Amino acid sequence: MSPTVRQMRALVAVARTGSFTAAADLLHVTQSALSGQIKELEQLLGVKVVERNTRRVQLSEVGRELYPLFDKMLQDLDGAMADIASRKALKKGIVRVAAPQMMACTLLPQVIGAFRASYPDVQVQLVDCPVDNVAARVVSGEVDVGIGPERDVTAEVDAQLLFEMPFVVVFPSAHPLAASRTVAWAEVNQHPFIALQGQFTERLLRDMTTLAPYNEVTFMTTALAMVAEGLGITACLPYAEPMVRLYGLEMRPLVEPELKRKFFIYTKTSRTPSPAAERFISVLGEYSL
């Protein structure tokens, strides 16, 4: 058997105070309880750790050897417990979040700002990446939370629905589509359509088999810049509106049919989210409503 934490604390308190009475007061226990812990420790070790006489209390040779070891162990333990308490109370911690580039420069900064207003001691690290890399960042452990559209993921990833949004079409303010309140998908093919590479376009073509992209780029910001130069039109989701406005563009709901995309919160199934990550997920869900 190994010494208990109480037994180690008893020895350290006696070493620091040189008195059973003062040590008992320091630990907020009775003197008899303290004496009992020392006796149990001595019985466990089979040697004396404290030498008593009528004048003073002092450590034995074994007690003097054990004191710095016990003291260091208790300091490490107390430090670890204090760290856990701080993390649980959201007084410290780090949340690492991966999100597609467009979401990372529109919705996520707003969410992070709202989170920091309530939990200023928790650091949120944002990783912007291609949309199809979000789940991979979660699996690798690079991030605690991933946010992105519906994707084919492995059993290593847990997906929690965040929101569902319809597509909108984006075009310059002087474009002929500006006169319409809504735009049918059939009208999209009448103009050069700039799409995104990867599963964005693949999934879109499953729903709209007649769609013929004029160009495919990696990032939505690139598509918006091309649209702003009059090189075509594109489609995105409503959360991108701040960036659409920044480029001086307009957007309209796409209908006939109204296509929607689901966005999910991705976490690793084998890892329990930290208190800070759990709270961030909660704030993200509230903010997206």
N, C-alpha and C positions, 0 to 999 in steps of 0.2 A: 504493500500500500504506500501511497505518497501522502505527504503532509497536506492538510486541507488549507484553504485560503484563511480561515479563521485562525488556525494554529500559526500560520506564517505571520498574520497581522499581530497576533499576541506577542510573538517573539520580537518583532520589529518595534512594537510599542514599548516593550520593556527595555529594549536596547536604547531607544531614544530618550526615555524618561529616567531610567535607573530606579524606577519605583513601580511596584504593583498597583498602588493606589492611583498614581498619576496616569499610568498606562490604562487602567480600567476607565478612568474619566475620559481619556483621549478616545477610547473606542466606544464609549457610551454603554459599557456593560458593568456588571457588578464585579467586585474584586474576586469573589469566589468563582465566577464564571471564567474570568481571565486565568486564574490559577488552574482551573480545570483544563483549559486549552493547553497550557504549558505542560501539565502532567501527561495529557494524552500524547503530546508531541514527543515527550521524553520516553514514554512507553513504546511508541511507534519506532523510535530510533534505537532504543535500548541504551541510551546514554543521557547524561545530564546536559541540559543546554543553559540552565540558569543556576547560579550558585547563590544561596540565600544565607544570611546570617542576621544577627540582631541589629546590625548597624546599616547594612546596605545590601542591595541586590546587584549582581553583576553577571555577565555572561560567562559561561565556561569556555574552554578552548574551542569546543565544537560549536557552541553558540556563536562565538565570534566569527567563525568561518562561515556559518550559515547566514548570519545577519545580512551581509552585502548581497548575497545571492537572493535571499527572500525579498529584500528591499527592491532590488532590480526587477524581479518577477512581478511584484505587486504594482510597481510603477508602470510597467508595460501593460499589465492587465487593466489597471485603472485608466490608463490612457486610451486603450482600445475600447473600453466600455463608454468612456466620455465621447469618443469619436462616433461610436454607434448611436449614442443618445443625440448627438448633434445632427447626425444625418437623419435620424427618425424625426426630429423636430424641425427638419429643413433649415438648420442653422449653417449647414455646409453641404457640399456635394457637387457633383458634376453630372449633367445629362447631355449625352452625345446624340444628336439627331441628324439623320440623313433625309434629304428631300430633293426632288427634282429642281433643276435650276430655276424654272419659272415660279414654282411655289416658294422656293427659298428667297426670292427677291420680291415677293408680294405678300402672301398670307403669313409666312413663318415669322418675319420680323415683327409683325403686329402681335402674334401670339407670344413670342419671346418677351416683348415689351410688357405685355399684360402679366406674364408669369413673373418677371423680375420685379414688377411693382409690388407684388405680394410676397415674393421670396428673394429678396436682394442678395442673400448670401449664397444662393445656389447658382453655379455657373452653367450656362447652356452653350454648348459648342455645336454650331450648325455646319454640317457638311453638305455642300451643294454638289450634285453629281448627275450624270445622265439618268433618266427615269428608270431605265432597265437595270441599273446598278444598285438601286436602293436595297432590295432584298439581299443581295450579295454582301452588302456592307453589314447588314444585321447578322447574317450567318457567320461571317468572319469574326464577329465580336468587335469590329471597329466602332460601331455605334450601338447605343442602347435601344433606340427607337428609329424606325423608318416610316416615312409617310409617302404614299404614292398611289397611283391608280392600280386597278385590279391586274394582277399578273399571275402567271403560273408559277407557284412556289412549291418548295419541297416540304416534307413533314417537319423540317427543322424550324420552320417559320410559322408563327401564329398570326392570323390576319383578323383584325377587328374593324368592322365597317365604321368609317368616319363620316362620310357624307356622299351624296349622289348628286351630280350636276349635269345639266344638258349642254350640248355644244352651242357655241355662238360662232358666227362668221366675222372676220375682221378685214377691214378695207379702209382705204384713204377717205377722208371726209368728202372729197369731190367725186367719189366713185358713183356710178349709176345705181348701185345697190343702196345708197344712202336714202333714196326716196321711199324705200320699203320699211315697214315696221317689223316684218319677219322675212326670212329668206328660205326658200325651198332648196333642198339638196340638189334638185334638178338644175337649178340656176347656177350652182357652183361650177359645174363643168363648162359653163359659158365663159369662164375667166381662168387664167393660169392659176392653178391651185398649188400652194407651197405647203408641203406636209413635213412631218417629222420622221426620221428614220426609225426602224425597229418596230416594236410591237404596236406603237401608236398607229402607224399606217396599216400594219397587218390587220389589226382588229377593226379598224375603220373600213377597210376593204371587204371584210366579212359582212358588215352591215350594209355597205353601199358598194355593190359589185360594179356599178357603172362609173365609179369615181376614178378619175385618171390624173394622178398628181403630175404637175409640170416639173416640180423640183422637190427633193427631199433633203432636209438639213438636220443637224444633230440637236440644236437648241432652239427653243421657241423665240428667244430674243433675236436670233438670226433671221427667223421667218418674219418677225415683226419689222425688223430693219429693212428687209427686202420689200415688204408690203408698203412701207413708208416711202420707198423710192419708186413706187408704182410698178413693181415687177410682178405683181400678182395679188392674190388674196390668201388668207389662211383661216384655219379654224382652231379654236382653243376653248377653254372653260372659263366661266365667269370670274373665278378668283383672280384671273390675270388682268382684270380691268385696270388696276393702277399702272401697269406697264403699257397696256394698250393706249391709255390716255397720255402717258409720257411720250409715246411716239407720235402723238397727234392723230391717232386713228380712231375709228368708230367700230362698233360691233352691234350685231343684231342676232336675235334667236334663230337657230336653224330648225326648220320644221319639215314635215312631210318626208320622212318621219322625224319625230323628235328623238334624237339619240342621246342617251345619258351615259355617263361614266361614273363608276363607283371608285371612291378613294378609301384606302385602308391604312390603319396603323399596324405596322409590322414589328413584332418582337420575336426573340429567339425562344423557342419552346423549352429549351433546357436551362434557361436562365430566368430566375425570378427578378422582375424589375426592382430597382432600388426604390426607397420611399420618394426620392426626388423625381425619378423617372415616372413612377406611378402618378404623382401629383401633376407632372407636366402633361401626361396623357389625359388626365381628367380636365385640366384647363384647356387643352386642345379640343377635347370633345365639346366643352361648353362654348368655346369661342367660335366653333364652326357651325353652331346651330343657327 
